[in-house]
Amino acid sequence: MEQQNRDYLMSVYNIRRLKKRESIESFDCGDADLNDFILKESPFYRQALLAE
């Protein structure tokens, strides 16, 4: 990713790695499949060490 694009995204969005015991209470990016993954499925990937 170009540095300029990365800088723009970081200035507009809060992008960070979740802490181990942190959970997401709400999330809506306008894509139902991605919303479902982030809210319901991503914790299982973390448990399986696929998302670290």
ZIDARA-V631612 format. One record per run of one state. SS is the DSSP state (a for helix, b for strand, c for the rest). FROM is the first residue (numbers start at 1). LEN is the number of residues. If there is no record, write none. Layout:
ss=SS from=FROM len=LEN
ss=SS from=FROM len=LEN
This chain:
ss=c from=1 len=2
ss=a from=3 len=10
ss=c from=13 len=19
ss=a from=32 len=16
ss=c from=48 len=5
